[in-house]
Amino acid sequence: MTSAEMFEAFSDEWGGGGGKRGGQAAWALMLEWRRWLMTQVMCHTPSYKRELLHFVHTNIITHTYRPHTGLRGTFVYYSRSTKMKLIHESALCLLRLLLLVELFARSSAHPGQNFSLCSVFGPMIHQVDKLINSSKRLHGLTEDDLKHFEGMDHKLESLPHIRHTAVHFSSLKVNESLSLLYGYTESFKLHVGWLKTVRENFSLPFQSDEGAINHLSHLSNLINTSLHQIKEDVPLLPSSSPFPDVPTAFDATRLSVEISEQLKVFCRWSKRVLLLFRRRSGCGRH
């Protein structure tokens, strides 16, 4: 397929009003056209030479129409300076055309791309990494101490139940996932804030709680910003949850272990989701 044929096919697809399928077909044709142009500009292949001759034949006003074999013969007997001028001018035209395609590719809305979110994916992932470290220190216990809490029943039914199966990840959508991520973040912030109050009441260390609350707040603000950027409503959340009574310091420590484990699950899920959407959106690493 020549450059003219590719451009004509692309124009038909893009301007034909084919809906989502037509837009995707036009996008695929445009990418194919861009690859073809780059090949022609960078590589002096026989195809390049043929297309260049065709370009000269159809775009130089003073050129007289002749059969393709005659054009080739005429071109061969041009002077060296004339041939170089024609090649130089044609190559410049191809380069300009390539630049126009690149500009169009960057400005067009591809169905799977969310360029406006590229600036927040990196900071969100960074906050999740910090939150992972905070979640590991939330209970303040050593590995040996943690063994005493293995197998204990979970008491906090109000904690988010996060689905992280392969089927679930394959069906994720940006707007729904960001809303879900925002709800999970706010829920954990509420639980860690409650845990901090409980630990204060029993004179237990709570510095790790403050660190986790800080990272959750930053993450929540970033998600809020991203929802506004894609014009999605920020979910309304309950102001409080039904927390259980905590009669002893041991119960407070047990609950800190439970929240810590669930927070780590949340962090792993969040990072996987954010990396997935950053890759789908075509964002570079920031």
N, C-alpha and C positions, 0 to 999 in steps of 0.2 A: 504494500500500500504506500503510495506517495504521500508527501506532506499535504498536497492539495486535497487528496481523497480523505486523509485523516481529519483535516480541518472541516471539510464539508460534512463528514459523518458526525463529528463533534457538534457542529452547529445545529444539525438536524435533531440530535438527541436533546441538546440543551434547550433549544427553542421550541421543541415540539410539544411541550406541556405534558410529558409522560408521567408526571407525578414522581413519587419517590423512586420507583424502579427506573424511570427515565433519567432522573438526576444521578443515580448510581452508575448507570450505563455511560452517561456523559462524562462523569468523573473518571471512570476507567479508561475511556477513550482519550481523555486529556492527558492522563498519566502515560499512556502508551505513546501519544504524540510527543510528549516532553522527552521520553526516553529515546525516541527516534531522532529528535532534533539534536540531542546531546551526542548521540552516536555519529551523526553526520558532521557535526562541527568538530568533534575531537578526532575522528578517524578518517583518514583519506583512503577509503575503500572504493572498489569499483562502483558500488551503489552511490557513494557520495559524488563521484565524478559524473555519473549519469544524471543524478538529480540536479547537480550544479549546472550541467549543460541544459537541462530542461528549464531550470530557473532562468538562465541567461536567455534562452529562446523565448520564454513567455514574458519576461520583464524588461528587456532592453528594447526601447521603442524603435531604435534605428535598425534593429536586426530584421532581415527579410526572412519570411517563412520558407523553410525547406524541409524535406523529409529528414528523419532522425539521422540516417547515415550521411546525408549531405551536410547536416549540421556538424556531425563529428568531423567530417573531412575538412570543412571550412575552419573549424576551431583548431584543428591540428596545424593548419598553415597560417594561423595568426602569428604575428610577431611575438616574441617572448614578453615584451612589456605589455602588449595588449592582453595576452593570456593572463598574466599576473594581475592586471588591473581588474579583469572580469572575475577571476577567482576571489580577489580581495573584496570587491564590492559585494559579490554574492555571499561570501562567508559572513560579511558584516550584516547583511540582511538576515541570514539565518540566526546569527547571534542576537540581533534585535528581536526576532520572532521568539527565540528561546526565552529571553528576558520577559517578554510579554506573557508567555505561558506561565512562567514562574510567578509573576505578579498575580495572575489570575488564579493560580493554584492556591496561593496564600490567602487571597481575599475571598475565595468561594467557600460556601458553607458545606463541608462534607458531612453526610449524615452521622458519622461516628466521631466527629471531632468537636472538642469544646475548648477552643484556643483561649477563651477568657479565663478558664480554670487553671491553665498551666502555671500561672504565677502563684497559686495557693497550694498546689499539690505538694511541692517541695517543703514549704514550711509546715504543712500538716503532718507529713511523714516525719519531719524532724521532731515535732512535738510528741508524736507517738513513740519515737525512739527514747526520748527523755522519760516518757510515762512508763515505758517498760522497765527502766532502771528504778524508778520510784516504786513501782508495784512490787518489785522483788524485796524492797526494804520496808514495805508497809507494816509488816508484823513485827519486825525487829528481832527475829529468831534465827538461830543457827540451823544448819541442816540437821544436826542431831535433835534439836528441840522440835523441829517440824515433824519428826517421825511419830511423836506422841499424838499428833492431830490427824494422822492418816486414817482414812476410813470413817471419820465422823460425819454424821448427817448434816446436810446443809439446812440452816434455819431461816435464811433470808430469801423467801419466795419472791420478794419484790425486786431482786436483782434481774437484769436483762437476761433473757434466754436467747443466746446467739446461735444461729444456724450457720454452719461452715462446711457443708457438704459440697462435693464437686458440682452436683446438679444446681445447687443454690447459686454458686459463683458464676456458673455459665449463663444464668438468667438475670443477672444484676443489671439495673439501669441506673444511670448517673443521678437523676433527680430523686428517685425513690431511695437509693442507697445513701445519698447525702442526708436526706431527711431522717433515715433510720440511724445513721451515724451520729447525727445531732441529738436524737432522743437518747441513744445509749450513753453518749458523753455526759449529758445533763443528769441522767439517772445515776451514773457512777459518781459524779461530782456531789450529788445529794447524799449518797451513801457514805462517801469518804468524809464529808463534812459532819454527818451524824456520828461516824466512828471517832472523829477527832474529839467531839464533845464527850462521848462516852469515856474515852481514854483519859481525858482531862479530869473527869469526875473520879476516876480511880488513881489519879496521880501517875499515870503511865506516860511514857514518852510519846509525843505526837508530832514531832518535827517532820517525820516522813509523810504524815497525812497532809501537812501544809504544802509540801513539795508536790504531792500528787494533785491536790486541789488547784495549785497554780498552773500545772501543765494541762489539766483538764479544762480550766478556764480559757487558756490560750487556744487550745484546740477547738473549743466551742465557738469562740469568736471567729476563728478562721472558717469554720464550717458555715457559720451564719453569713459571713461575707460571700462565700461561694454560692450559697442558696440565693442571695440577692442578685449575684451576677448572672445566674441562669433564670432569673425572674420566677423563682419557686418560693412559695409561702413557707415561712419558718414554722415548724410545728408548735402548737401550744401544748405546754407540759404542765402536769400537776405541780403545785408548789411544795407538796410534801408527800411522803410515803408512810404506810403503816409499819413503823419499825417495832420490833419486839422489845420487851423489857430485858435489861441486862443486870442480873442480880449480883454477879461477882466479877472480879478482875480476870479470872480464868475464862469466863464467858466472853468478856471483851476481847481477850487475846484470840479465842477460838473464832470469833466473828471477823477479826482482822485478818486471820489466815484465809477464811472463806472469801472475803472481799478481795484479798490479794490474788488468789487463784483465779477468780472470775475476771478480775481486771487484766490479768495476763492474757486470758483467752480473748478478751475484747481488743487488746493491743495487737495480738497476732492477726485477728480478723480485720481490724481497721487497716493495718499496714498492707495486708494482701489486697484489700479492696482498693486502696489508694494507688498502689503500684499498678494494679490492673487498669484502672481508669487513666492513669497517666500514660501508660503504654498505648491504650486505645485512642487517646486524644492526640497522639503524635507529639507529645511534649518532650523536650530534651531534659536532661538531668540538671537541676539547679542546685 
